[in-house]
Amino acid sequence: MWEQRLVEVESKLAYTEDAVQVLSAVVARQQQQIDRLQAVCQQLLERVRNSGDAGFVGKPEDEIPPHY
């Protein structure tokens, strides 16, 4: 009885360890994607800051469109 219970616990532990490894790999891959996306966003932000109307200071939604 105890032996069967121990085998069940060991089996569940093995599955749990495998799941933790898989999830850890997923989290690591997602972190790499987040890091790349942050770098791209930073580059785009710098590009936007360095282009356009250099005299305009404020939010883009506050800018008056050219046809007014």
C-alpha positions in Angstrom: 0.0 0.0 0.0 2.7 2.5 1.0 4.9 1.4 -1.9 2.1 2.1 -4.4 1.5 5.5 -2.8 5.2 6.3 -3.0 5.3 5.4 -6.7 2.3 7.7 -7.4 4.0 10.5 -5.5 7.2 10.0 -7.4 5.3 9.9 -10.7 3.5 13.1 -9.9 6.8 14.7 -8.9 8.4 13.7 -12.2 5.5 15.2 -14.2 5.7 18.4 -12.1 9.4 18.7 -12.7 8.9 18.3 -16.4 6.1 20.9 -16.4 8.3 23.4 -14.5 11.1 22.9 -17.0 8.8 23.5 -19.9 7.2 26.6 -18.3 10.7 27.9 -17.5 11.7 27.6 -21.1 8.5 29.4 -22.2 9.1 32.2 -19.7 12.7 32.6 -20.9 11.6 32.8 -24.5 8.9 35.3 -23.7 11.5 37.5 -21.8 13.7 37.5 -24.9 10.8 38.6 -27.0 9.9 41.3 -24.5 13.5 42.5 -24.6 13.5 42.7 -28.4 10.2 44.5 -28.4 11.4 47.0 -25.9 14.5 47.7 -28.0 12.4 48.2 -31.1 10.0 50.5 -29.2 13.0 52.5 -28.0 14.3 52.8 -31.5 10.9 53.9 -32.8 10.6 56.4 -30.0 14.0 57.9 -30.8 13.1 58.0 -34.5 9.9 59.9 -33.8 11.6 62.3 -31.5 14.3 63.0 -34.1 11.8 63.6 -37.0 8.9 65.8 -37.7 8.3 69.3 -36.3 11.2 70.0 -34.0 9.4 73.1 -32.6 6.3 71.2 -31.4 6.4 70.3 -27.7 3.5 68.3 -26.4 1.4 65.3 -27.0 0.7 64.2 -30.6 -3.1 64.4 -30.0 -2.7 68.2 -29.1 -1.1 69.0 -32.5 -3.3 70.8 -34.9 -3.6 69.0 -38.3 -2.1 71.0 -41.3 -5.5 71.6 -42.9 -6.7 74.0 -40.1 
